[in-house]
Structure formats: C-alpha cells, structure tokens
Amino acid sequence: MIVKMMKYNIVLMAAEHERLIEALRRTGLVDITTSGWEATEEDRALLLDVEGRKKALEVLERIAATRAESANTSAQVPAGEVYATYLTAQGEIAAAKGEIARLQKLLDEWTPWGDFSVDTLAKLADAGVVLRYFVTQGSTFEKSLTEWAEQYNISLVSNEGGMARFVVIGTAEQEINLDAQELKAPQMGLAEARKAIDAAEATIAAAEDSLAACAASRGEITSELAALRTALQNVRIAATAERAADDMLMVLEGWAEESTCARVDALLDEMPDTVYVKSKPTMEDDTPVKLKNNSFARLFELIGSLYALPKYGTVDLTPVFAPFYMLFFAICLNDVGYGSILFLAGLLLFFKGGPKMKTASKLTMICGGASALFGFYTGGLFGVSIPTVFPAIDWFPFLDFQNDFFTISMVIGVVQILIGMAINIGYTCYTFGVKNALGSIGWFLMILSTCLAAVAGMVGIEWFSLGSVAYMAVAGVALVLMLLLNRPSFNLFANFGSGLWDTYNNIAGLLSDVLSYIRLFAIGLSGGVLAQVFNNLALGITGLDAGFGDFSLGTVFQIIGASAILLVGHAINLFMSCISSFVHPMRLTFVEFFKNAGFEMTTREFTPLKNE
C-alpha cells in the first residue's frame, strides 16, 4: 500500500534555514521538495565530485573483494589523500596501458624485420645512407624484383606468410616509386620496446598496489561522499526555495509520513522564527511516494520499480501482481531442474552477496522454487518426462502442458485482466464517484457474465448458460451501462455514439490483451522443447541413444562427450529461459495488467533528509 503523507509549508528566516535543514536531517523524517533545480557551473563541479567518488567506491569495493588480501598493502595512504591517490593510480594505469598497447603494436609490426638498433640507423642517416622500409604481396615482389633492382638498391628481409618485407637503401633526396606500402621508420628497437613494456607493467603493478591500499582506506571516500551529498542537498534546497521580503524569508515545501508527523510538529515548534502550515495532499500536489507491503509483496517492489512508482492517492498494485508474476515466471521456466538451480543460485547470493543483494536473492529463491514446483506439476526435469522416467508416481495428476495449457494461459489472462478492471472501477468510484465508473462497470459485467455463462454451459448449469434469461438480463444491464451511461456529462445520443466507439476499441484492445497471455504457453513450451533437443543431440552424437552395450574405454569417452554437450546445452537454455521468464511476465504486468487497472505513475520517491 501507499503510505499516507502530510504536506508542510514552512516559512522561516533565511539565515536560519541551514540550522533547520540540519535538524530535519538528524530526524530523517522529512522530504524537502527541490523540483525544478537547475545546476550552475559550481553545482556541476559538485556533481562531478559526487559521481567521481561513487565510481571510486565501486572500483575499490571490487578490489577489496578480489585483490586486497593478496596485494602488498604495507604502504599506508596518508589521511585526506585517499581519493587523490586513487585518481593518480588510475591515471598511471590508464597511461601505462595505453603505452603498452602502442609498444605492442610496434612489436607486432616490426618483429618480422628482426632486431635492429635505432642508434645505428641514425648514424647511417647522418652519413647520408637512408633505409626505407616496404611491405607488399610476396607474388608482387617476386614478379617485380628484377625491374625494381635496376633502379634501386633493394635488400629482402623476409618473405613469410605471403608478405615480402624489404629495404631500399638510398639517400634522403631519392624518390622511390614502388607498388608496395612504405612503413614509417621505427623510432625504437625491439629490445628497447620490450624493456619499455616491462617498465609499464611494473608501473601498473605499483599503481594496483596503491589502489589496494586505497581500498583498505575506502571509508575515507565514503565519508567524503556523504559530506558531498549533504552539500549538494543543501544547494538544491537553497536554490529551489521561494524567497520573500527581500530574501529575508524562505518558504520550503516538505513532506512527512502521517504516522510520524507528530515528531516533525514538535521539532518545528521548537525552531525559532519558524512558522508552518500542515495539510493533507491534494491531487494537484507532486506528493512523494513510499510503499509499505508485507514481506512477500515487498520483494516484488523491485520489479515494480523497474517501471515506475504508483502516483500518490492511487492504488499500489504490488500486492496484486506479485503472485501473478511469480506464477508467470514459473510457467515460463517450467522445469524442476532449472528451477532448483535458480533456487540454489538465490540461496548462494543470499549468503555471499552482501546486504544489498538480500531482496534480489530472496526474489530469485521464490521464483526458482515456484518454477521447480510448477515444473514437477508439468512433469519436466531437464527436458525429461518425469512420469516416463519414474512410472511409480503415475498416480500424480501431471499437467499435459503441451496439449492443455494453451487454453489455460488465456484463462489466466482473463482472470488478471478482470482483477485489473475491478481495481480500476473501485478507484474511480472512490475518487470520482460511481457515475463516472458506470461504463467500466458495464464492460466488467459483460466480460465476467459471459465467461461465467460459458463455463456454466460446459458444466451443465443451464439457468445461467449463454442464451439463458438470467444471462440475458445481466448482459442487458451491462449494455445499458456501456452504451447509454458511459459519459455522465453527455446526452443520450452522444453517449450512444461514444459507447459504440468505445465498444470497437475495447473489443480490439481486450482481445489483444488476452492473446498476449499465450506467450506464457509459448515460452514454457519452447524451453522444454529446447531441453529435449539438447538431450537428443547429446545422446545421438555420442551414440548413447542406442544404449551402453559392452562397457569399455570408448564408453567412457561417450559419457564424457555427452556430459559436455548436456552441460553446455542446458546452460545456454537455462540462460535464455531465465531472461524470457524475467522479461515477458514483466511485459504482461506493465502493459496488460497496469493498463486495465488504470495505473498512474510518478517519478518521485519519498527520500527524507538524513545523515549518511
């Protein structure tokens, strides 16, 4: 659900605003509005400082996790110089890597020419003898050598790999025209280049040791980042606050949770020269949003946040779509083996991933566990049919996914869409009155009654089957609401016209929405089919599909080959299936369900001022 908020308009002396902000930051209860802020040049420099330290912490965290224990960290970074040392080390590493790339290119280009001395070449040039270097196709060189030798003094260096490398010995003033590519004279010998590469690698090693030392002292950068963020908050608040009385007064807009506003009131009452007005938010306010859900639904806030937060005053759909998303993920992955692997991956992430990964790890375990359970229901285990391999459990009512789930997927879609429509109707009635929801109520009744009547006819309940008096009565009421009462402000004829237009749009839209849920069947089926393909491929290529026969050394190689194919194939299938199982349920949630539920979004999250 969305936590209820209270709005504060605070008027205070401009000279006192820093004191107030610091007091609010200590409480950690108030979000100050800073929308519309435009950064100055000085502010941009502050933003760069913040981003630079955030990037530094990310790098140093990785170093601390992978290299710090084995690195030479005996050198201590002086207090107050950790970030500067980090920047210096990063610059040295970047420069050294660039130098290594340049030198390696030189080595790759000149190694086929053999070792040489740049000093000797320089002495020859001083004496008037200039060496010029050429490369051409070997066939071209052999065909043209006689002609070229009549004009120039040519010495072949190598003719390997289809390329001829040769030197023309002449003078600086001599013009040379050959069907060959001329290379720029080398500025460094090969031995000298290798020595320079070793020196650059030593520079990188020393700089990495400095980074490891910085990683051990990264707490200093964390403190600096917190101070910079605080400074940036103060700048934004001061720049966006309203000014009055020749800038002597400052007006701030703040937000606090309704449950904690008494503490905020007490704080503001104690502040000198401060007046505030507290009120409930209106629909026109850009109210920050904070969600509060049970432990299960809270995990799926991570999924919802990938799209947007719900607008304040509307409905938080997280508790509603959470079980559906879990079910959709399980349907798409649809395998005991794959689900178990995903569950174990989430369990490992829970214990090894750190505090920031707890939510993601729990979500992974829930979706993986649900996939394993649904996979057992459909009888899939790494592409193998469980009822076939374990006939002793044929008593279990396994679902024939391939033959039965096409229809079931659309039924699931209808159910979720109806729930979304019911939520939209309830919100519209609560916010704008029942008369503004009559058209939606009509469509809901028509779809629900038609579905129930179709099911009633199939199970033999004649009194509410399609064509029965009871069904026709409900459908008639729905038609009146849909066609004649859908727009309270319109007259009867305008209502009928708009109702017909809405009928066309809604039928097309609802049909498209329901058919979108077929993707659950298609993705679940494709993953199982691919798993079977990899199984057949592994056994067919190695010949194990005909059985083991007499066990021999060849059988061992067959087993190793089949295991390798199965491992690679199922790893690819698991990766692709997990992506599909993550993305497509999200698409069904954000497009089909959110649209029918009347989801309204906001980009503003409740972020109270606080000391980091």
SVG drawing of the C-alpha trace seen along z (x, -y; Angstrom):
<svg xmlns="http://www.w3.org/2000/svg" viewBox="-35 -43 114 99">
<polyline fill="none" stroke="black" stroke-width="0.4" points="0.0,0.0 1.0,-3.7 1.9,-5.3 -0.2,-8.4 1.7,-11.7 1.3,-15.1 2.4,-18.3 4.3,-21.1 4.7,-24.7 7.4,-26.1 8.3,-29.8 11.5,-30.8 14.2,-33.4 16.7,-32.8 19.5,-33.0 18.1,-30.1 17.5,-27.7 20.8,-25.8 20.0,-25.2 16.5,-23.9 17.8,-21.6 20.4,-20.1 17.8,-19.5 15.5,-17.8 18.4,-15.7 19.0,-14.4 15.4,-13.2 15.4,-11.6 11.6,-12.1 11.1,-15.0 11.4,-15.1 12.0,-18.7 10.8,-19.5 13.6,-20.5 11.9,-20.1 12.9,-22.5 16.5,-22.8 19.0,-23.8 22.7,-23.3 25.1,-26.2 28.7,-25.7 29.7,-25.5 27.0,-22.9 28.1,-20.9 31.6,-20.7 30.0,-19.4 28.0,-16.8 31.2,-15.7 32.9,-15.3 29.9,-13.2 30.0,-11.0 33.8,-10.6 33.7,-9.3 30.8,-7.0 32.8,-5.5 35.9,-5.3 33.9,-3.4 32.6,-0.9 36.1,-0.2 37.6,0.0 34.8,2.3 35.7,4.7 39.4,4.5 38.7,5.1 36.7,8.2 39.2,9.7 42.7,8.4 43.2,6.7 44.2,9.8 46.9,10.8 48.2,7.4 51.1,5.6 49.2,3.1 52.0,2.3 52.2,-1.2 49.7,-3.4 47.8,-6.1 48.1,-9.4 44.9,-10.7 43.0,-13.0 44.8,-11.8 42.9,-8.5 40.8,-9.9 43.8,-11.8 45.9,-8.7 43.2,-6.7 43.0,-9.3 46.7,-9.3 46.9,-5.4 44.0,-5.2 45.7,-7.8 49.0,-5.9 47.3,-2.6 45.4,-4.2 48.6,-5.8 50.7,-2.6 48.1,-0.5 48.0,-3.0 51.8,-2.9 51.8,1.0 49.2,1.0 51.4,-1.3 54.5,0.7 52.8,4.0 51.6,2.7 55.2,1.6 56.4,5.1 53.8,6.8 54.7,4.7 58.5,4.8 59.2,8.3 59.2,9.9 62.0,7.5 64.3,8.8 66.1,6.9 67.8,3.7 69.5,0.7 67.9,-2.7 71.2,-4.4 72.9,-2.6 70.2,-3.6 70.6,-7.2 74.4,-7.1 73.8,-5.7 71.3,-8.5 73.9,-11.1 76.4,-9.6 73.8,-10.0 72.6,-6.4 68.9,-6.1 66.9,-2.9 63.3,-2.9 61.0,0.0 58.4,1.6 55.8,4.3 54.0,6.0 52.5,9.3 55.1,12.0 54.0,12.7 54.2,9.0 57.7,8.8 58.9,11.8 57.4,10.6 58.7,7.0 62.1,7.6 64.1,7.6 62.6,4.4 62.9,2.7 66.5,3.9 67.5,2.0 66.6,-1.3 67.1,-0.8 69.3,0.9 66.9,3.5 67.6,5.9 64.9,8.6 64.4,9.0 61.8,11.7 59.2,13.3 56.8,15.2 53.1,15.6 52.6,14.3 54.1,10.9 57.5,9.7 59.4,7.2 62.3,5.4 64.5,2.4 65.5,-0.1 69.0,-1.6 69.3,-5.1 69.7,-8.8 67.3,-11.2 66.7,-13.1 66.0,-10.0 62.4,-9.5 61.1,-5.9 58.0,-4.7 57.1,-1.1 53.9,1.0 54.4,1.5 53.4,0.0 56.0,-2.1 56.4,-2.0 57.4,-4.8 61.0,-4.3 61.0,-2.7 61.7,-5.0 62.6,-2.3 64.4,1.0 62.6,4.3 64.7,4.9 64.1,1.3 60.3,1.7 60.2,4.9 62.1,3.2 59.6,0.3 56.7,2.7 58.2,4.3 58.6,0.9 55.0,0.0 53.8,3.3 55.8,2.6 54.1,-0.8 50.7,0.9 51.6,3.3 52.8,0.5 49.6,-1.5 47.4,1.5 49.2,1.9 48.3,-1.8 44.7,-1.0 44.7,1.9 45.9,-0.4 43.2,-2.9 40.7,0.0 41.8,0.7 41.1,-3.0 38.0,-3.5 36.0,-4.5 37.5,-8.0 36.0,-8.3 32.7,-7.0 32.7,-9.9 33.7,-12.4 30.8,-11.2 28.3,-11.6 29.5,-15.1 29.3,-16.0 25.8,-14.6 24.8,-16.6 26.3,-19.7 24.5,-19.0 21.2,-18.6 21.8,-22.0 22.5,-23.6 19.3,-22.2 17.2,-23.2 18.6,-26.8 18.2,-27.2 14.6,-26.0 13.1,-27.5 10.8,-30.5 12.1,-33.9 10.2,-36.7 10.7,-40.0 13.8,-41.0 15.2,-37.5 14.9,-37.7 12.3,-35.0 12.5,-31.5 9.5,-29.2 10.1,-25.4 7.7,-22.6 8.2,-19.4 6.6,-16.0 6.4,-13.6 4.6,-10.3 1.3,-10.8 2.4,-8.4 5.5,-10.4 4.2,-13.9 3.8,-14.5 7.5,-14.3 8.0,-16.7 5.5,-19.1 7.4,-19.0 10.7,-19.8 9.3,-22.7 7.6,-24.1 11.0,-24.3 12.6,-26.1 12.8,-29.9 11.4,-32.3 9.7,-29.4 6.0,-29.1 4.5,-26.1 1.2,-25.0 0.3,-21.3 -2.2,-19.9 -3.2,-16.8 -2.0,-16.3 -4.3,-17.2 -4.4,-15.6 -2.5,-18.6 0.5,-18.1 3.6,-16.2 3.5,-14.1 6.4,-11.7 5.5,-8.1 6.6,-5.4 5.3,-1.8 4.6,0.4 3.8,4.0 4.1,7.4 7.3,9.4 6.2,11.3 4.9,8.3 7.9,6.2 10.2,8.4 8.3,7.5 8.6,3.8 12.0,4.4 10.1,5.5 7.6,2.6 10.3,0.0 11.7,1.0 8.6,-0.6 7.5,-3.4 6.1,-4.0 2.3,-4.5 1.0,-8.0 0.1,-9.2 -3.6,-8.7 -4.0,-5.8 -3.6,-2.1 -0.4,-0.2 -0.7,2.8 2.4,4.6 0.4,7.0 -1.9,7.9 0.7,8.5 3.2,10.2 1.6,13.7 0.8,13.4 4.4,12.5 5.7,15.5 3.2,17.8 4.1,16.4 7.8,16.8 7.2,20.4 5.1,21.1 7.8,19.7 10.7,21.6 8.7,24.7 11.3,27.2 12.2,28.9 16.0,28.9 16.2,25.3 14.0,24.0 16.2,25.9 19.4,24.4 17.9,20.9 16.8,21.5 20.3,22.6 21.7,19.6 19.5,17.3 20.5,19.2 24.2,18.6 23.5,15.0 21.7,14.6 24.7,15.8 27.5,14.4 26.0,11.3 26.0,8.9 23.2,6.8 22.4,5.0 21.6,8.3 19.2,9.7 16.0,8.6 17.2,9.9 18.4,13.2 15.0,13.8 13.1,12.9 15.4,15.4 14.7,18.1 10.9,17.6 10.8,17.6 13.1,20.5 11.2,22.5 7.9,21.8 9.4,22.9 10.6,26.1 7.1,26.8 5.3,26.0 7.9,28.0 7.0,31.0 3.3,30.4 4.0,30.5 6.5,33.4 9.6,31.7 13.1,32.4 15.9,31.1 13.7,31.9 13.0,35.4 9.4,36.5 9.1,37.4 6.1,39.7 8.1,41.7 11.3,42.0 9.5,42.6 6.4,44.6 5.9,45.4 4.4,41.9 1.9,42.1 -0.8,41.6 0.1,37.9 -2.2,35.8 0.6,34.3 -0.5,31.5 -0.2,32.1 1.4,28.7 1.7,29.1 -2.0,30.1 -3.8,28.3 -2.0,25.1 -2.8,23.1 -6.4,22.5 -5.3,22.2 -2.9,19.4 -5.8,17.3 -8.0,18.1 -5.2,16.8 -5.1,13.7 -8.8,13.1 -8.7,13.5 -5.8,11.0 -7.5,8.5 -10.8,8.8 -9.0,8.2 -7.3,5.1 -10.6,3.8 -12.2,4.3 -9.4,2.3 -9.8,-0.5 -13.5,-0.6 -13.1,-0.7 -10.5,-3.5 -12.8,-5.5 -15.8,-5.1 -13.8,-6.1 -12.2,-9.1 -14.7,-10.5 -18.0,-8.9 -19.9,-5.8 -21.5,-7.7 -18.0,-8.1 -17.4,-4.3 -20.7,-3.1 -19.3,-2.4 -16.4,-0.4 -18.8,1.4 -20.8,2.3 -17.8,3.8 -16.8,5.7 -20.3,7.2 -20.4,8.1 -17.0,9.9 -17.5,11.6 -21.0,12.8 -20.1,14.1 -17.2,16.0 -19.3,17.5 -22.1,18.3 -19.7,20.1 -18.4,22.2 -21.9,22.8 -22.9,24.2 -19.9,26.6 -20.6,28.0 -24.4,28.3 -25.7,25.2 -28.5,24.3 -30.1,21.4 -27.0,19.2 -25.7,20.6 -25.3,18.5 -28.8,17.7 -30.5,18.1 -32.8,15.5 -30.5,14.7 -27.5,14.2 -29.5,12.1 -30.7,9.9 -27.2,9.3 -25.9,8.6 -28.8,6.2 -27.9,4.2 -24.2,4.2 -25.2,2.9 -27.2,0.1 -24.2,-0.9 -21.8,-0.6 -23.8,-2.4 -26.1,-4.8 -24.5,-5.8 -20.8,-5.7 -20.3,-9.5 -22.3,-11.3 -21.8,-14.7 -23.1,-13.6 -26.7,-13.5 -28.3,-10.2 -27.4,-10.3 -23.8,-11.4 -23.5,-8.6 -24.7,-6.1 -22.2,-7.2 -19.2,-7.3 -20.4,-3.9 -20.2,-2.4 -16.8,-3.8 -15.6,-2.5 -17.1,0.9 -14.9,1.1 -11.8,0.0 -12.4,2.2 -13.1,5.3 -10.0,4.9 -7.9,4.0 -9.2,6.7 -8.8,9.4 -5.2,8.3 -4.6,8.3 -5.9,11.8 -4.0,13.2 -0.8,11.7 -1.0,14.3 -0.4,17.0 3.3,16.1 3.2,18.0 2.4,21.2 4.8,20.5 7.8,19.7 7.2,22.5 6.8,24.9 9.9,23.7 12.1,24.1 11.0,27.7 11.5,28.5 15.0,27.0 15.9,29.1 14.7,32.2 16.7,31.2 19.9,30.9 19.2,34.3 18.7,36.0 21.7,34.2 24.0,35.3 22.9,38.9 22.7,39.0 26.1,37.6 27.8,39.9 25.8,42.9 24.4,43.4 20.8,43.3 21.3,46.9 22.4,47.8 25.8,48.5 26.4,52.0 29.6,53.5 31.4,51.1 34.8,50.1 37.2,47.1 35.1,45.9 32.1,45.8 33.9,43.5 34.6,41.1 31.0,41.3 29.8,40.4 32.3,37.5 31.2,36.2 27.5,36.5 28.1,34.8 29.9,31.9 27.1,31.4 24.4,31.6 26.2,29.2 26.8,26.5 23.3,27.0 21.4,26.8 23.5,23.9 22.5,22.0 18.9,23.0 18.8,22.0 20.3,18.6 17.8,17.9 14.8,19.3 15.7,17.1 15.8,14.0 12.5,14.8 10.9,15.8 12.0,12.4 11.1,10.1 7.8,11.5 5.9,11.7 7.1,8.1 5.7,7.2 2.3,8.7 2.3,6.9 3.4,3.5 1.3,3.4 -1.8,5.6 -2.4,5.6 -1.3,2.0 -3.4,0.6 -6.6,2.4 -6.0,1.5 -5.7,-2.2 -2.2,-2.6 -0.9,-6.1 2.8,-6.7 5.0,-9.1 8.8,-9.5 9.1,-11.0 10.0,-8.6 9.9,-9.6 13.5,-10.4 13.7,-12.2 16.8,-14.2 19.1,-12.2 22.7,-11.9 24.6,-9.2"/>
</svg>
